[in-house]
């Protein structure tokens, strides 16, 4: 029968390049898997983490393989970011392009008696034709998931390297189950059994014995399961197991019976019942660990997601660990799984093939999960401009997904400035927007206005919101929060406004906040925090739940609880303050220093005001239904400086000199107003419109891209293609690189360019 050997200890690592022969002359360090070589430089800011080749070495003896199993042996890598070449005793046995899916290589007959050596070259270089090419997160390199040796004592077994994994695909429908597998055997019979695996007693509910098709060809078996128990999301995530057995091997997988659909006006339905999807996006990395995490970290993440009561998770922006998909099945979370076709399109043919490959691997490796309802084929690919080749590959990816798996829906996440008439909205079953009202554009009250406008324009296409949110750095606080102050309070305000708007709109088939956890983005330096995207509800180390975390817990959970906001905002200078509490109770009372001040009826968000504080420390307690929570507020004389984020420009000397030269004294911009002249361009026009005019293109290149290249060449290069976003929206991302006056200079120049008649 099959033997599986966990192969994660006693590895060695070398950062840099070398030849696969002669590794004895290179100095390796000892490591265990999972491992990444960017755990620290990928999270410290500066956009300078190592992206290049590294090598892993594992020596073993032929005696380490069970006797009789060495002639039929495979090695399976959980993931290698982004390219991997694998050598056995100096000979290349296989390569893999793609940093997130498993791949399995055949070592049969290649292990020699005595000592053996596996060498793995891993490469996360920027210029590889492997997605993701560029995005707002760190691409951690390394063997960051586990490795297994899979061996057999007989050459007749099930195929183990079909798109990197066992070739077992299960399709349940009503009361039937189709089971597909591939046997590497001739004239063999297999037994297919279905088990109900929930509860204390595992029961066999169906079984059939069949003859396998010709060796290496798929065999498909259909079985009947009378009155199957449905997988029904959070309330009842019921699972079955299919087990396929022949003489010398056995494969199995959990699965579930369920149906779902999306209605343009009424949203998502699970098993025929309305089931609005409200949840979170998740990146997989962890502080000081990068992507090299274990089941312990996965369990902790799932625990936090379940604590706030989310019923769905978007696993962005790449295939995540099999263990986490299993957790989603068991916990009842509906999943959006996607490939890393993100932030732009690479026209190289090898890059197109890489997209096809990553999509096929995602589907085959995760086909049996009942939690997965959506295959995501792209994210914000129009941010740098759109073209016909982009539309072509998107349509091709959609066709691949529908052919391989017609039971699930395809979807795409588009950047908020994408026109609803764009083909990016018309190549998948359903679609969504990433919108950041109140952060990158607009205000916190604009979520509903935006959704209604786009829903009206899309008409027959179901609309969801795939990202929304704002940054919060734990140091900063304000009683009057505003955009870009990076306070915990402003992040919470944006989410309060969003949930109010989304809750009134049944047509939104799903909404996913960005993000459940802070994550590494080595190019970032915002809010006084380097190398981090701080839009998470929980800090990067998972130790602190931000205020907005409890907002969602109040909205989505049923077990009674109360949370008094401001536990880190303890020093208060106002004469009279507002006390905010989140709760899923319907009535709360406020006590200040033991005295009952107010009682309010409401839901989710309770605001007690005005509340007068005494000098010194004040105990603020909110209670209801036998529960209570409290905070200590200290009355102080003025706004505490330690709570206020002060933006510090981080300009290089070269950019400062450039700005001085272009302003040139008398030509320095005096106007401090962004003027819009009818019939002329402005910073509010989409760049694709600005770039229609040579003078507009030259303006952006001269005033923005050229100096930007002194600091961030890759970002400057992206400015060569126009997109749906306006310069005004982009300014929120890049303003720290430039003097404040630059946006006024750009606008004045654009104001002189007359638009052509439509």
C-alpha positions in Angstrom: 0.0 0.0 0.0 0.9 3.7 -0.2 3.4 5.1 2.3 3.7 8.8 3.0 6.9 10.2 4.6 6.9 13.8 5.9 10.1 15.2 4.5 10.5 18.5 6.4 13.5 18.1 8.7 17.2 18.1 8.0 17.1 20.5 5.1 19.9 23.0 4.3 19.6 26.4 2.7 21.8 28.8 0.7 20.7 32.3 -0.4 22.2 33.0 -3.8 23.0 31.2 -7.0 25.2 28.1 -7.6 25.5 25.2 -9.9 23.6 22.0 -9.1 26.8 20.0 -9.2 29.4 20.9 -6.6 27.1 22.0 -3.8 29.6 20.6 -1.3 31.7 23.7 -1.9 28.9 26.1 -0.9 28.2 27.0 2.7 24.6 26.0 3.6 22.7 26.6 6.8 20.4 24.1 8.5 16.7 24.8 8.2 13.4 23.0 8.7 10.4 23.3 6.4 8.2 25.3 6.0 10.9 28.0 5.3 11.1 31.4 3.6 14.1 33.6 3.0 12.1 36.8 3.3 10.6 36.4 6.8 12.3 39.6 7.9 13.4 41.7 4.9 10.0 41.2 3.3 8.2 43.1 6.1 10.6 45.9 7.2 9.9 48.4 4.4 12.1 49.9 1.8 10.9 47.8 -1.1 14.3 46.1 -1.1 13.7 42.5 0.0 15.7 39.8 -1.7 14.1 38.6 -4.9 16.3 36.0 -6.6 17.6 32.5 -6.5 18.1 30.4 -3.5 18.9 26.7 -3.0 17.6 24.0 -0.6 19.5 20.7 -0.1 18.3 17.4 1.5 20.6 14.4 1.9 19.2 11.0 2.6 20.1 7.4 2.4 18.4 4.7 0.4 17.8 2.9 3.7 15.6 5.9 4.8 13.0 4.6 2.2 11.0 1.6 3.4 12.3 -1.6 2.0 10.6 -2.5 -1.3 9.2 1.0 -1.9 12.2 2.6 -3.7 11.2 1.7 -7.2 7.8 3.5 -7.2 8.5 6.8 -5.4 7.4 10.4 -5.8 8.2 13.7 -4.1 5.4 16.3 -3.5 6.1 19.9 -2.7 3.3 21.9 -1.0 4.5 25.1 -2.7 7.7 26.8 -3.9 7.7 30.5 -4.6 7.8 31.2 -7.5 9.9 28.9 -9.8 11.5 25.6 -8.7 14.0 23.3 -10.4 14.4 20.0 -8.6 17.5 17.8 -8.9 18.2 14.3 -7.7 21.8 13.3 -7.5 22.7 16.1 -9.9 20.1 15.4 -12.6 17.1 17.6 -13.2 13.9 15.6 -12.5 11.4 18.4 -12.9 10.5 22.1 -12.8 7.4 24.1 -11.7 6.3 27.6 -12.3 3.8 29.1 -9.8 4.3 29.9 -6.2 1.1 28.7 -4.6 0.1 25.2 -5.8 1.5 21.8 -5.0 3.5 19.8 -7.6 4.6 16.2 -7.6 7.6 14.7 -9.4 8.5 11.1 -10.2 11.7 9.7 -8.7 11.0 6.1 -9.5 14.1 4.1 -10.3 16.3 7.1 -9.7 17.4 6.6 -6.1 20.7 4.9 -5.8 22.0 2.6 -3.1 23.7 4.5 -0.3 23.7 8.3 -0.1 21.4 10.5 -2.2 20.9 14.3 -2.5 17.9 16.4 -3.5 18.6 20.0 -4.6 15.9 22.5 -5.1 16.5 25.9 -6.8 13.8 28.4 -5.8 13.5 31.7 -7.6 11.1 34.6 -6.7 12.7 37.1 -9.1 10.7 40.0 -10.4 11.1 39.5 -14.1 9.9 35.9 -14.3 6.8 35.3 -16.6 5.1 33.9 -13.5 2.1 35.6 -11.8 1.9 37.6 -9.6 4.2 40.1 -11.4 3.6 43.1 -9.1 1.0 43.7 -6.4 0.6 45.4 -3.0 2.0 42.6 -1.0 5.3 40.8 -0.4 6.1 37.8 -2.6 7.9 35.6 0.0 10.4 33.2 -1.6 11.2 29.7 -0.5 9.8 26.2 0.2 7.2 27.6 2.5 4.9 24.6 2.7 5.8 21.0 3.5 7.3 18.3 1.4 6.2 14.6 1.3 7.7 11.4 -0.1 4.9 9.2 -1.5 6.0 5.6 -2.3 4.5 2.3 -3.2 5.5 -1.3 -3.1 3.9 -2.0 -6.4 3.7 -0.2 -9.8 -0.1 -0.4 -9.8 -1.5 2.6 -8.0 -3.6 5.7 -8.4 -2.0 8.6 -10.3 -0.5 11.1 -7.9 0.7 13.9 -10.2 -2.4 15.0 -12.1 -1.9 18.7 -12.0 0.3 18.1 -8.9 -2.0 16.0 -6.9 -4.1 12.8 -6.6 -6.5 12.5 -9.5 -9.6 12.2 -7.4 -12.5 14.6 -8.3 -16.0 14.3 -6.7 -19.1 15.9 -8.1 -22.2 15.6 -5.9 -25.6 16.6 -7.3 -28.9 16.1 -5.5 -28.7 12.4 -4.5 -26.0 11.3 -6.9 -22.2 11.4 -6.7 -19.8 11.2 -9.6 -16.3 10.0 -8.6 -13.5 10.4 -11.1 -10.0 8.9 -10.6 -7.1 7.7 -12.6 -5.5 4.2 -12.0 -2.1 3.3 -13.2 -3.0 -0.3 -13.6 -4.3 -2.7 -16.2 -7.5 -4.8 -15.9 -8.0 -3.9 -12.3 -11.2 -3.5 -10.4 -11.7 -0.7 -7.9 -14.2 -0.3 -5.1 -15.8 3.2 -4.6 -17.5 3.7 -1.2 -19.3 6.8 0.2 -19.3 7.4 4.0 -21.3 9.8 6.1 -18.4 11.0 8.4 -20.3 13.4 10.7 -21.2 12.5 14.3 -19.9 9.7 16.4 -20.7 6.8 13.9 -19.2 6.7 10.4 -21.7 5.0 8.2 -21.3 3.6 4.7 -24.1 5.0 2.5 -23.2 3.8 -1.0 -20.7 1.4 -2.6 -19.9 0.2 -6.1 -17.2 -2.0 -7.6 -16.1 -1.2 -11.2 -13.4 -2.1 -13.7 -10.8 0.7 -14.2 -10.3 2.2 -17.6 -7.1 1.7 -19.6 -4.1 2.5 -17.5 -3.6 6.2 -17.1 -7.1 7.1 -18.4 -9.8 8.6 -16.2 -12.5 6.3 -14.7 -15.8 7.8 -13.7 -18.3 6.1 -11.4 -21.8 7.3 -10.4 -23.4 6.3 -7.1 -26.7 7.1 -5.4 -26.9 8.5 -1.9 -30.5 8.5 -0.7 -31.7 11.7 1.0 -28.2 13.2 1.5 -27.6 15.5 4.4 -26.7 18.9 3.0 -23.6 21.0 3.7 -25.4 24.1 4.9 -22.8 26.8 5.8 -22.2 27.9 9.3 -25.3 26.2 10.8 -24.6 22.7 9.5 -21.4 22.0 7.5 -22.1 18.3 7.0 -19.5 16.3 5.2 -19.2 12.9 3.4 -16.1 11.0 2.4 -15.4 9.1 -0.8 -12.9 6.3 -0.6 -11.5 4.5 -3.7 -9.6 1.3 -3.2 -7.7 -1.2 -5.4 -5.3 -4.0 -4.5 -2.2 -1.8 -3.8 -3.5 1.7 -3.1 -6.3 3.8 -1.7 -7.3 7.4 -2.1 -10.0 9.4 -0.4 -11.4 12.9 0.0 -14.1 14.7 2.0 -16.9 16.4 0.1 -20.4 17.8 0.7 -23.8 18.0 -0.9 -25.1 21.5 -1.5 -26.5 23.8 -4.1 -26.2 27.5 -4.6 -27.0 30.3 -7.0 -26.8 34.1 -7.3 -29.7 36.3 -8.2 -29.1 39.8 -9.7 -31.6 41.4 -7.3 -31.7 39.1 -4.3 -28.1 38.0 -3.9 -26.7 34.6 -2.9 -28.7 31.5 -2.1 -27.5 28.4 -0.4 -29.6 25.2 -0.8 -32.5 27.4 -2.0 -32.4 29.8 0.9 -31.3 33.4 1.0 -27.8 33.5 2.5 -26.2 36.9 2.1 -22.4 36.5 2.1 -20.7 38.8 4.5 -17.1 38.2 5.3 -13.4 38.9 5.1 -10.4 38.6 2.8 -7.4 36.8 4.1 -3.7 36.9 3.3 -1.7 34.0 4.6 1.5 35.6 6.0 2.4 36.2 9.6 4.9 38.5 11.3 8.5 37.2 11.3 7.2 34.1 9.5 6.0 35.3 6.1 4.2 32.5 4.3 6.1 29.8 6.2 3.3 29.1 8.6 2.0 25.8 10.1 -1.4 24.3 11.1 -1.1 26.2 14.4 -1.2 29.6 12.6 -4.0 28.4 10.2 -6.1 27.3 13.2 -5.5 30.6 15.0 -6.6 32.6 11.9 -9.7 30.4 11.5 -10.6 30.9 15.2 -10.5 34.7 14.7 -12.6 34.6 11.6 -15.1 32.4 13.3 -15.1 34.7 16.4 -16.4 37.7 14.4 -19.1 35.5 12.8 -18.1 35.9 9.1 -19.9 33.3 6.9 -17.5 33.7 3.9 -13.8 34.2 3.2 -12.1 35.4 0.1 -8.7 33.7 0.0 -6.8 36.5 -1.7 -4.9 36.7 -4.0 -3.6 33.2 -4.7 -4.1 29.5 -3.9 -3.8 29.0 -0.2 -2.9 25.9 1.9 -5.0 22.7 1.6 -5.3 22.7 5.4 -7.1 26.0 5.3 -9.6 24.9 2.7 -10.3 21.8 4.9 -10.9 24.1 7.8 -13.4 26.1 5.7 -15.3 22.9 4.8 -15.5 21.9 8.5 -16.4 25.3 9.8 -19.0 26.1 7.1 -17.4 29.2 5.5 -18.3 29.8 1.8 -15.0 30.4 -0.1 -13.9 32.5 -3.0 -10.7 30.9 -4.3 -8.6 32.7 -6.9 -5.4 32.8 -8.9 -2.8 35.6 -8.8 -3.7 37.3 -12.0 -3.4 40.7 -10.4 -2.6 44.4 -11.0 -1.9 44.1 -14.7 -1.3 41.9 -17.7 2.0 40.6 -19.0 1.9 40.0 -22.8 4.6 37.2 -22.9 3.3 33.9 -24.1 4.9 32.1 -21.2 3.0 34.4 -18.8 -0.3 33.4 -20.5 0.6 29.7 -20.1 1.4 30.3 -16.5 -2.1 31.7 -15.9 -3.7 28.7 -17.5 -1.5 26.3 -15.5 -2.2 28.1 -12.2 -5.9 28.0 -12.8 -6.0 24.3 -13.7 -4.0 23.5 -10.6 -6.2 25.5 -8.4 -9.3 23.8 -9.7 -8.0 20.2 -9.7 -6.3 20.5 -6.3 -9.4 22.0 -4.6 -12.2 20.5 -6.6 -13.8 18.5 -3.8 -14.2 21.3 -1.2 -17.9 22.1 -0.7 -16.9 25.4 0.8 -15.6 26.7 -2.6 -18.4 28.3 -4.6 -16.4 30.7 -6.8 -13.3 30.6 -8.9 -11.8 34.0 -9.1 -9.9 34.5 -12.4 -8.4 38.0 -11.8 -8.0 41.0 -9.4 -7.7 44.7 -10.4 -5.9 43.8 -13.7 -7.3 47.0 -15.3 -5.5 49.3 -12.8 -2.7 50.1 -15.3 -4.9 50.2 -18.4 -6.9 47.7 -20.5 -6.2 46.1 -23.9 -7.5 43.4 -26.2 -5.0 40.8 -25.2 -6.0 41.2 -21.6 -9.7 40.6 -22.6 -8.6 37.6 -24.7 -6.8 35.8 -21.9 -9.5 36.6 -19.4 -12.1 35.0 -21.7 -9.9 32.0 -22.1 -9.4 31.6 -18.4 -13.2 31.8 -17.9 -13.7 29.1 -20.5 -11.2 26.8 -18.9 -12.9 27.2 -15.5 -16.3 26.5 -16.9 -15.1 23.5 -18.9 -13.2 21.9 -16.0 -15.9 22.8 -13.4 -19.3 23.8 -14.7 -20.8 23.4 -11.2 -19.2 26.6 -9.8 -19.4 30.3 -10.7 -16.6 32.4 -12.1 -15.9 35.9 -10.8 -13.5 38.8 -11.0 -12.6 41.7 -8.7 -12.3 45.0 -10.5 -10.7 48.2 -9.3 -13.2 50.8 -8.3 -12.6 53.1 -11.3 -13.3 50.3 -13.9 -16.2 51.3 -16.2 -19.2 49.0 -16.1 -19.1 48.9 -19.9 -15.6 47.3 -19.8 -15.2 43.7 -21.0 -13.7 43.1 -17.6 -17.3 43.0 -16.3 -18.6 40.8 -19.1 -16.4 37.7 -19.2 -17.3 36.0 -15.9 -20.6 34.7 -14.4 -20.7 37.4 -11.8 -18.5 40.3 -10.8 -17.4 42.6 -8.0 -15.7 45.9 -7.2 -12.9 46.7 -4.9 -14.0 50.1 -3.6 -12.3 52.2 -0.9 -14.8 55.0 -0.3 -13.5 57.1 2.5 -9.9 56.1 2.0 -8.6 56.3 -1.5 -11.5 58.3 -2.9 -14.9 59.8 -1.9 -16.1 59.7 1.7 -17.4 57.1 4.2 -21.0 57.9 3.2 -20.5 57.0 -0.4 -20.6 53.2 -0.2 -24.3 53.0 -0.9 -24.3 55.6 -3.7 -21.5 53.8 -5.4 -23.2 50.4 -5.2 -26.5 51.7 -6.5 -24.9 53.4 -9.4 -22.9 50.4 -10.5 -25.8 48.0 -9.9 -28.0 50.1 -12.1 -25.5 50.2 -14.9 -24.6 46.5 -14.8 -28.3 45.5 -15.1 -28.1 41.7 -15.7 -24.8 41.0 -13.9 -24.8 40.2 -10.2 -22.7 42.7 -8.3 -20.7 42.2 -5.1 -18.1 44.2 -3.2 -14.8 42.3 -3.0 -12.8 44.8 -1.0 -13.5 47.9 1.2 -11.8 49.4 4.3 -9.2 51.8 5.7 -5.9 51.7 7.5 -5.5 51.7 11.3 -2.2 51.9 13.1 -2.6 51.1 16.8 -0.7 54.2 18.0 -3.0 56.8 16.6 -6.4 58.0 18.0 -8.8 60.9 17.6 -12.2 62.0 18.9 -12.7 63.6 15.5 -11.2 61.0 13.1 -10.6 61.9 9.4 -9.2 60.3 6.3 -5.4 59.5 6.4 -5.1 60.1 10.1 -4.6 56.3 10.4 -6.5 56.2 13.6 -8.3 53.1 15.0 -11.4 55.3 15.2 -11.4 56.4 11.5 -11.1 52.8 10.3 -14.0 51.9 12.5 -16.1 54.8 11.1 -15.5 53.7 7.5 -16.7 50.2 8.4 -19.7 51.5 10.3 -20.8 53.4 7.3 -20.1 50.5 4.9 -22.1 47.9 6.9 -25.0 50.3 7.2 -25.0 50.8 3.4 -24.5 47.1 2.4 -27.1 45.9 4.9 -29.8 47.8 3.0 -28.9 46.3 -0.4 -30.0 42.7 -0.9 -28.7 42.7 -4.5 -25.1 42.6 -3.2 -24.4 38.9 -3.5 -21.3 39.2 -1.3 -19.2 41.7 0.6 -15.7 41.1 1.8 -13.9 43.6 4.0 -10.2 44.2 3.3 -8.6 42.7 5.3 -9.0 40.3 8.2 -5.3 40.7 9.2 -2.5 43.2 8.6 0.0 41.8 6.1 3.4 42.5 4.7 3.8 45.0 1.8 7.5 45.8 1.8 7.0 48.8 -0.6 4.7 50.6 1.9 5.6 53.3 4.4 2.3 54.6 5.8 1.0 55.9 9.1 4.5 55.6 10.6 4.5 51.9 9.9 7.0 50.5 7.4 6.5 47.4 5.2 2.9 46.9 6.3 -0.6 47.2 4.9 -2.6 48.1 8.1 -6.1 47.6 6.8 -6.5 44.4 8.9 -9.0 44.1 11.7 -6.3 42.2 13.6 -2.6 43.2 13.8 0.0 41.3 11.9 1.1 39.3 14.9 -2.6 38.4 15.7 -2.2 39.8 19.2 -4.5 42.8 19.0 -8.0 43.0 17.7 -8.7 46.5 16.5 -11.9 48.4 17.3 -13.5 47.5 14.0 -13.1 43.8 14.8 -15.7 44.2 17.5 -18.1 46.1 15.2 -18.3 43.0 13.0 -18.6 40.7 16.0 -21.6 42.7 17.1 -23.1 42.6 13.6 -22.5 38.9 12.8 -22.5 36.9 16.0 -25.4 35.7 18.2 -23.7 34.9 21.5 -24.4 38.1 23.7 -21.4 40.4 24.1 -20.5 44.1 24.7 -17.4 46.0 23.8 -16.6 49.5 25.0 -14.6 51.3 22.3 -11.5 53.4 23.1 -9.6 51.1 25.4 -6.4 52.3 23.8 -7.7 55.9 23.5 -7.6 56.5 27.2 -6.5 60.1 27.5 -9.4 62.5 26.7 -9.2 66.2 26.5 -12.8 67.1 25.6 -15.1 68.6 28.3 -17.8 66.2 27.2 -17.1 63.0 25.3 -19.0 60.4 23.3 -18.8 56.9 24.6 -19.3 54.2 21.9 -20.1 50.6 22.5 -20.6 47.7 20.0 -23.1 45.0 21.1 -25.5 42.4 19.7 -27.9 43.3 22.6 -30.9 45.6 22.1 -30.5 47.8 25.1 -27.5 49.1 27.0 -26.9 51.3 30.0 -23.9 53.6 30.6 -22.3 54.0 34.0 -19.6 56.6 34.7 -17.8 56.2 38.0 -20.6 54.0 39.2 -23.4 56.4 38.3 -26.0 55.4 35.7 -25.9 58.1 33.0 -28.0 56.9 30.1 -29.9 53.9 28.7 -30.2 53.4 24.9 -32.1 51.0 22.7 -30.6 50.1 19.4 -28.4 47.6 17.6 -24.8 47.0 16.8 -23.5 50.6 17.4 -24.5 52.5 20.6 -23.3 56.1 21.1 -23.8 57.7 24.5 -23.4 61.5 24.4 -22.7 64.0 25.8 -20.8 62.4 28.7 -19.0 64.6 31.2 -15.7 63.3 32.7 -14.3 64.2 36.1 -10.7 65.2 36.6 -8.3 62.2 36.6 -9.3 58.7 35.9 -12.9 57.8 35.0 -14.3 54.3 34.9 -16.8 54.0 32.0 -18.9 50.9 32.1 -21.6 49.7 29.7 -23.9 46.9 30.8 -27.0 45.0 29.5 -28.6 41.6 30.0 -26.2 40.7 32.8 -23.1 41.4 30.7 -20.8 44.4 31.0 -17.6 45.9 29.6 -15.5 48.9 30.7 -12.7 51.3 29.9 -10.7 53.9 31.8 -10.7 57.4 30.5 -8.3 60.0 31.9 -9.3 63.6 31.7 -6.3 65.7 30.3 -5.9 69.3 29.4 -5.0 69.1 25.7 -4.9 66.7 22.8 -2.2 64.1 23.6 0.6 64.4 21.0 1.3 60.7 21.2 -2.1 60.0 19.6 -1.6 62.2 16.5 0.2 60.9 13.4 2.4 63.6 11.9 3.1 63.0 8.2 6.8 63.2 7.5 7.8 63.6 3.8 10.5 61.0 2.8 12.0 62.8 -0.2 15.3 61.9 -1.6 17.7 64.7 -2.3 17.3 64.1 -6.0 13.5 64.6 -5.9 13.9 67.8 -3.9 16.4 69.2 -6.4 14.1 68.2 -9.3 11.1 70.0 -7.7 13.2 73.1 -7.1 14.2 73.1 -10.8 10.7 72.7 -12.2 9.2 75.4 -9.9 12.0 77.8 -10.6 11.1 80.7 -8.4 8.6 82.8 -10.3 6.9 79.8 -11.8 6.2 78.2 -8.5 2.5 77.3 -8.2 0.6 79.8 -6.1 -2.9 78.5 -6.6 -4.0 76.1 -3.8 -7.2 75.0 -5.4 -7.9 72.1 -7.8 -9.8 73.9 -10.5 -12.0 72.0 -13.0 -12.6 73.9 -16.2 -15.4 72.5 -18.3 -14.1 71.2 -21.6 -10.5 70.8 -20.3 -8.6 68.1 -18.6 -8.0 67.9 -14.9 -6.5 65.6 -12.3 -10.0 64.1 -11.8 -10.1 62.6 -15.4 -9.1 59.0 -15.8 -5.5 58.6 -16.9 -6.8 56.7 -20.0 -8.5 59.9 -21.0 -5.5 62.1 -20.2 -3.2 59.8 -22.2 -5.4 60.2 -25.3 -3.7 63.6 -25.6 0.1 63.7 -26.2 0.3 66.8 -24.0 -1.5 64.9 -21.2 0.9 62.0 -21.4 3.9 64.2 -21.4 2.6 66.1 -18.3 2.3 62.9 -16.3 5.6 61.6 -17.5 7.6 64.8 -16.9 6.1 65.9 -13.6 5.4 62.5 -12.0 7.0 59.4 -13.7 10.4 61.0 -14.2 11.0 62.0 -10.6 9.3 58.9 -9.3 11.9 56.8 -11.2 14.5 58.2 -8.8 12.7 56.5 -5.9 10.6 53.7 -7.3 11.4 52.7 -10.9 8.9 49.9 -11.0 6.0 52.2 -10.0 7.3 54.8 -12.5 7.2 52.2 -15.2 3.6 51.5 -14.5 2.7 55.1 -15.0 3.5 54.7 -18.7 0.1 53.1 -19.3 -3.1 54.9 -18.6 -5.9 53.3 -16.5 -9.3 53.9 -15.2 -8.1 55.7 -12.1 -7.6 59.4 -12.0 -4.4 61.1 -11.0 -6.3 62.5 -8.0 -7.0 58.9 -6.8 -3.5 57.8 -7.5 -2.2 60.8 -5.5 -3.4 59.2 -2.3 -0.9 56.4 -3.0 2.1 58.4 -4.1 1.8 61.8 -2.4 4.5 60.9 0.2 7.1 60.8 -2.5 6.5 64.4 -3.6 6.1 68.0 -2.4 2.5 68.9 -1.6 2.4 71.4 -4.5 2.9 68.8 -7.2 -0.8 67.9 -7.6 -1.6 71.6 -8.2 1.1 71.8 -10.8 -0.2 68.8 -12.6 -3.7 70.1 -12.5 -2.7 73.5 -13.9 -0.9 71.9 -16.7 -3.9 69.6 -17.5 -6.3 72.6 -17.3 -4.6 74.0 -20.5 -5.4 70.9 -22.6 -8.8 71.2 -24.4 -10.8 68.0 -24.7 -12.0 67.0 -28.1 -15.7 67.0 -28.9 -17.2 63.6 -28.2 
